[in-house]
Amino acid sequence: MSKITSRRKFLKLMAGSSAIGMLAACAAPATPGEMAQTPAVLESEQPGATPQAVMGDGPRVGGTYRIVAGGDFVKTLDPGAAEAFEDWWSVGQLLFNMPYAFDREGRFYPDLAADLPRISEDGKVYTIPLRRGVKFHNGREMTAEDVKFSMERQLWPEVYSWGKSYLNTIIGAQDVLDGKTKDLAGVKVIDPYTVEVTLDRPQAVFAALLSITIFGIVPKKEVLEAGQDWGTRVVIGTGPFKFVEWQPQQRAVYERNPDYFKTGKPYIERVELNLNVEESVRLLRWESGEADFLIGIPPAELPRILADESLKDVLRAAPTMTVHRFNIHMTAKPLDNLKVRQAIACAIDKNAVVKATGAPHKVTDSVFAMAMPQYDPNFRSQYQYDPDRARALLKEAGYENGVNVGKILGGSTKSSPEIEVIHAQLKAVGIESEIVLGLYNSPEITDRLKSGDITLHILSWAASYPDGYDYAAPLFTCQAREAFNRSNYCNPRIDELLDKAEGLPLTSPERIAAYREMNDILVNQDVQSVPLFNRQAFQLSSRRVRNDQLHPIYSLPALEDAWIEG
């Protein structure tokens, strides 16, 4: 796992091989006009009870969970602004709760909500019942006023939030964004424990959106009183752990919340997140037992660690929601020629690309992650690795003697192994290109990609929630050319299918079929990109820790149910 400077700017930007993904298989909210039953897995005891010190051979309370990390990725602990890696995980897993969530098995469930939402017949109104008795870390009870405030505050012009666009279907969102009002008209407090959200159009995925960290519920009164100190010196949530301290570039410390609304949890007494630890030192501290969890196995050590049978019990591995694709600019010449794009697809040996990463990622032909409901395990690209066919396609395109397709985005100082492999594979069939270095994370990169000055790059996209909508809407629609669609791709049929899908129930076969048609158009009909592999995450834990498996959304440990032995 490589260093990540910003979750939104890094994970959702082009990269060689550095992206942390998420996994979950989406489950449906209530169907229109119904209130679905809360899954049994979510039945909780009364908040506030103190767990026993030892529970048979199972969980026990106590201990400090020590984490070593390579970067200083705690910039803020404000839910809407935490966009890097450790701060995003801290917000989503430790300090705050959202109305809904996905568990480690990818099941969708009510978290701060008391049940799944009641959805109106037209699919536009979501009525959300809230749990009673949920306390913020300062002891005050959470109410619907806090939920409404948490949503509308994300849209205030003076408040930074990476996820403002996720609220744009709520009635009145644009007025708040424009600074005309601070009140989000589409969110109403019905009573202290009920919130009603009205959308301007049906959006099947809306309930899943309410699991994103930007919807972490904050205390209205305390946020307003804290002013500029909110998110740094003042951090008050409802989560299993409470904020203790944050020393920039050094460490963040959290402690157990004894009043957590999920009775008896968490079990770990203290979490210490040590930052800016050099790569070799991280591994030594883990090997010596000074650390319980290592974020970022050194790439050079990963093959050895994966092959070591004695480490199987401490290796934490999970598939992610990140698909790496070789993105092609659709209007830059000669890439505007479909035959040339087809030739590129046939020239790429995906197995060799994965081998170059040094990790056992999963080769894929789909733009959607394997754990998404929209993923079709039977789908195959029509353009499998076939160098001879690639050459024949170039000839059909009028380039019998080869063609130069422009520039490939490399890294800051050197290209990733994947880029080097693809560059060589293209050259082998007569497709010339130039690897450009020094632009990664530079301010000019977006313009150069959109303009077609840089024509090819590997895009590593990690969904913010587990549904194909978070791939299709920002990457493949015509409208997204103003956002993350940097290949200048526009096929109105994709937009039509997306609109159709979002008017259907979340897990309906018809909605899934619409997304699968999009996938076929993108991969086979238009060759908008070449899907390469579905990323897998690998971390190291400790033998003294139990049940700290990686959370599918964050690729870091889910600590609510973890405990320390002895």
N, C-alpha and C positions, 0 to 999 in steps of 0.2 A: 504494500500500500504506500503510495507516494504522498508527499506533503501536499496539502490542499490549502490554498490561500483564501478561498471563498467558495462556499458551497454553490451559490447561484452563478458566480462568475467563472468558477472552475469546472464544476460538474456539468454545467450546462453550456460549456464552451468546448471548442475543439481541443483535443489533447492527444498526446501520444498514447499513454496507457494509464494515466493517473485519474481515476474516478472512483468514488465510493458509491455503491448503489444501494437499492432497497428492494425488499421482496415482500410480497403479500399477494394472496389471491383474493380478489374483491368479492365480498358477500353483499347481497342486496339489502337495502333499507326496506322499510315497509312499502308495500305496493300502494298505489293511490287509493285513498279512502280508508285505509286500514291502519291499525297500530300493531306492529309486529311484537311478538313476545320477546322479552329480553333473553338472550342465550343463557343457559344454565351456568355456563362457565363464568358469568359475571355476577352471580349471586354473591353478595358480600354480607359480612356480619355488621353489627352496629359499630360505627366509628368510635374510636377513643379507647378501646380495650387494650390493656397491656399484655403482650404475648408472654408465654412462659419462656424462661431462659433456655430450656431445652425441650424440644417436642419430640420425644421418642428418639428414633434414629434419624429424624428429619431435621427441619430448620431449627436454628438456634440464633438468638439475638446476641449481637456483639461483634467486635472486630473492626479493623480498618482495612479497606480495600484500596490498595496502592496501585496507581496507574502511571506508566511512563509514556510520554508522547514526544514526538520529534519537533513539533512546532508550537508556536504561541497562537493557537487558533481560538482563544477565548477573547473576543473583542467586546462583547456585550452579552448580557443575559436577559435582554428584552426579547420576548418571543418573536416578534415580527422582524427584528433586526439581526438576530443571531443567524448568520448565514454561512459560517465557516464549517467547522467539523466538530471539534469538542464542545464549542458553545451551543451549536445546534442540537447535539446529542444531550447536553446538560439540560437544555430547555425542554426538549421533548420527552426525555426519559426520567429525569431526576427531579426537577424543580416545579414543573407545571403539568397540568392535564388539559386535554382538549375535550370538547363535547363527545367526540367519538374517537375510536382508536382501532388499530389492527394489532393482534397479538403475534407471538413468535411463529405461530403456524399460519399466519395470514388471515385469520378470522376477524371479521369486522364486528365491533361490539360497542355498546354505549359505555362511556367512561364517566365524564361529569354529567352526561345526560342519564336520566333514569330509565330510558327506554329508547327504542328506535323511533325516528320521527314519524308523525302522522303527515301524510302527503295528500294534498288536495287532488280532486279528480283531474284538474287541468295540469297537474305537475308543477305548479308555480309556488304553492304555499307550503312551507315546512313548519309544523308545530313541534317544538322540542321541549319535552318535559325534563326538568333538572332534578338531580338528587337533592334531597333535603339533608341538612346537617353537615354539609361539606365545609370545612374550615380552611381559611387561608392560614399561612404560617404564623401570623400575628394573632390568631384566635378568632378573627371576625368571620361570620358565616358568609359564604358566597351566595349571591342572589342573581336573579335575572338581570338586574341593573348592571352588574359587573360583566355579564356575558354580552349584553348590548354594547356597553362601553368598549370592551375588548375588540369587538368587530369594527365599530365605526372609527376607533382611534387609528386603526391600520391605514385608513384612507385620509387622515388629516395631512395636508400638504407639508406641515412642519415636522411630521414624524416619519422617520425612515422605516420602510418595510419592503423587503424583497418580494412580498407576495400580494401587493395591491391588486394586481390583475385577477387574482382568484376571487375577489369580491365584486367584480364588475357586472355580474348578472343580478345583483341585489338592487331593488328599486332605490333610486336616490344616490347610488354610488358616485356617479359623475359629479353631482352637485357638491358632495363632500370633497372629492378630489380637487374640484375647482375652487375650493375655499368659500363657497357660497353659504355653507352651513356646516356645523359640526355634528348635526343630528342625521343619522342614517335612517331615512324614512321607511325603508323596507324591513327594518328590524324593530319589532314592537315588544314591549314587556306586557304580557297578558296578566301575570300575577308574579309574586316573588319567585316562583318555581316553574314558570313557563315562558318561553320565548317563541315568537312567531317571526319567520323570515319569509318575505315575499320576493320572488324573482321576476325579472321582466320577460322571461321565457322558460319553458321547461328545460331542466338540466339534470339529466339522470345521475350524473356523478356528484351532485352537490353534497349529499350526505358524506361521501368519502372525502370531499374537500375539508370537511370539518374535523378531520384527523390531522391536518397539517399543523406544524408548530406555530404558524402565524395566528392560529386560532387558540393558542394557549391562553387560558382565562386569567386575567390580572385584576387586582382590586382597584376599583375606580378611585375611591377617595385617596388611597395611599399613593397611587401613581401620580395623581394631580398634585398632591402635597410634596412629593419627592422632586418634582421638576427634573432638572438635568442629572440628578443623582440616580434616577430610576434606571435600572439595568446594570449599574456598576457598583454603587455603594448601597443602594436599596433594591433588594430583590425579594419579592414576596409572592409565592405561588400557592398551589394546593398540593404539590407533588409529594412523593414519598420521602424526599430529602429537602432539607432547608439550607439556604445559603449561609455560609459562615464567613468566608473571606475569599478575595481574589487579589493576588499579587501579580500584576501584569508581567508577562514573560517568565514567570516563575511557577506559580501554582494556583489552583482553585481548590477550595475545601468545602464540602457539604456534610451535613450531619443528619441523622435519622429524624424523621418527623413522627413524634409519638402520637400525634392526633390525626394521622392519616386516615382517610375515610374507608380504606380497605383494611379492615380490622386485622391487627397483628402484623401487618407489613409496614415497612420493609424489615429485614432482619439484620442487615449490615448497619453498624453504628456510625461509621464515618467513611467518606470517600475522599481520597486525596488524589488530585489530578496534577501530576508534575509535568511541567511544560518545558519546551526548548532543550530537551535532553538529546545530546548528540547520538547518532545512529549506533555506533559501536558501544557506547556507554549504556544505551538502553538495553541492548542485548545482554551485556555483562550484568547489569542490575537485575534483570529477569533471571538469568542463569544462577546468580548467587542467592536468589530468594528475597532480594530487597524490593522487588516489585511483584505484584500479583497479576498484572495485565500489561502486555506490551502492545501498544498501538503502532503498527507498521513494522512487520518483519522485514529486515534488510533484504532487498531483492537478491543479493548475491547468496544469502543464506537460505532463501525459500526452498530451492530444490532439495537441499540437505535436510531441512526440517520436515518437509512433506514426506521424505523417504524414510525418516527415522521412526521405527515402530514404537520406540520407547516414549515418543512424544504424542502418540495418538490421543491419549487421555487428556492432554492439556491443549491440544490444537483446537481452536475454535474456527470452524469453516461454515460458510453459508453462501448460497447463490444470491445474487443481487438483482436489482431492477435496472441495471446498467447494460445497455447494448452499445457496443462499439461498431460504428459504421464508417465506411470510406465514402465521404460526402463529395458529390460532383456538382460543380457549378453548371446550371442547365442552359444558360444563354451565352456563355463565353465560347467563342470558336476555338477549336473544332468540336468542343463538347456539346454543342447544340445539335450535333449529329447523333441520332439514336444509335447507329451502328458503332460509332466510336465508344459510346458508353457501354454497349453490349460487349465490345471487345475488352474493355477494361475489366468488366465483371468476369469474363472467361479467363483473363490473364492472372487472376489472383488465386493463389493456393491458400485457403483459409487455415488449413492445418499447419502450414509453415509459419503463418502469421502468429498463431497461438503459441507455437513452439518458441518463437522468438521472445515472447513475453516472459518465459521462464516459469509460468504457472499453468495449471490445468484448467484453463477457461473452456467454456463450451462453444464449439463452432455453431453458428446459426445462419439461417437464410431469412430470418424474420426481422422486421424493424421493431417488433414488440418483444419484451422480455419473456422468457420461457414460463415464468410463473403467473403471467397475466392471463386473465380469462380469454383475451383476444388472440393469444398465441395458438397457432395451429400446428401440432406436432407432425402432421402429415404434409405440411407445405414444403415445397422444394422450389428453389430458384430454377428458372429455365436456362440459367447461364452458370453451370458448374465449371470448375477448373478444367480448362481445355486449351492449352496454348495454340494448338493448330487451328482450332475454331476461332480463337482471338485473331490470329493472322488473317484468316479467311474473311472475317467481319471487317477488318481494316481494309482489305482489298475491295470489298463491296462498297465501303464508304468512300472509295477513291484514293486510299492511302496505301497502295501496294508496297511502297518503299518506306513505310513508316510515317509517324506523325509526332509532332511535339504538342503536348497538351498543357504546357504552362508550368506553373509553380505548385509544389506541394508544401504545405506548412509543416515545418519541423519544430524542434524544441527551442529553448532559449540559447543554448550553446552547442548542443548536438542533437541529432535526430534520435528518436526512439528506435529500438530494434525493429518494431513493427513497420515503421515508415521505411526504414532501410530495406527490409524484405520486399515490401510492396513496390518500392522504386525499382529494385532489381528485377522483379517479376514483370513489371511493365516494360522495362527496357529489353527483356529477353524476347518479347514478341514484336518489338519495333515501336513501342510507345515511349517517347522521350519525355523527360520532365526534369525540373530543377527543384531540389530541396532548399527551402528558404529558412534560415535560422535567425534567432534574435528577436522575433516578433511575438513570441508567446507571452500572453498577458499584457501586451503593449496596448496603449490607447488607440492605435491606428488599426488594430487587427480587424475589427468589425467592418470598417469601411473597405478595407482591402479585400476581405472575403466577399462582401456584398457586391462590390464593383466587378468582381471577376479577375482582379489583378492576381489574387491567389485563387487557383481554380480547384484544388483538391486538398482535403484534410480529413483526418480521423476525428469524428465527432463522438464524444463519450457522454451520453445523456442519462442521467439518473432521475427517475420520476420522483416527484414530491409526494406522491400518494400512488397506491398500486392499481392503476387503471390506464388503459391505452389512451385515454383522452389527454393525459399529460404528455404524451408523445405527439399525437396527431395535431392537437390545437396549436401548440407553439412552434412546431417544426415543419408541418407539411401543408398547411392551408395557404391560400393566396394572401389572406390578411396577415399571416405570420411573416411575410416578407419584411414587415416593419419591426419584427421581433427577432426570433432565433432562426428563422428560415433564411439562412445565409447563402443558400444555393440558388436563390432567385427562382424557386420552383413554384409553378402555379398550374394546377389542373382543377378546374371548377368541380369536377366530379368528386374530388376529395372533400371539398367544402360541403357539397350536397349530402354526401354520405355521413359526414360528421353531424350536420344539422338533423338529419333523420335519426341517427343513433341516439342523440341526446334527448329526443322526444319519446324514447322508448324506456321501459323499465330497465334498471341497471344491469341485471344479469339475464335479460331475455335473449333467446336464441337469435332473434332478429337483430338485436343490437350487436351481438358478437359477430354475426355474419357481415354486418356493415363494415366493421373494423377489419375483418379478414379480407373483404373486397378491397379496402384501402391498401392493405399489405400487398396484395397481388398487383395492384396498379403501380405502386411505388417500386416494387422489386422486379416484376416481369414486364409490365407494359411500358413504364417510363424509365426504368433504371435510374431513379433519382439518386440512389446510393447503393453501395454494396454492403449489406450486413456482414460483419466479420465474426464477432463472438459475444456471448453473454458472460459478463464478468463474474467471477467468484471471489469472495472475500476470505482472507486467512489472517487470524490473530493468534496470540498465545496467552493462555491463562495459567492458573496455579493449581497444584494438587490439593491445596488447603481450601479451595473455593468450590462450592457446589452450585450448580444450576445458573451459571452466568453465560448461557449460550448467546450468540449474537442475535440482536434484534434485526429482523429482515429489513426494516426501513433504514436503520442507522449503521448497520455493519459494526456496531459496538455492543457491549454487553447489556442485556436487559437485567437490571439489578433489583427490581422490585421484589422478585421471588428468589434471589440468590442469597446464600449465606456462607459464613466462614466456619470451618471445622476447628474445634479446639479453642 
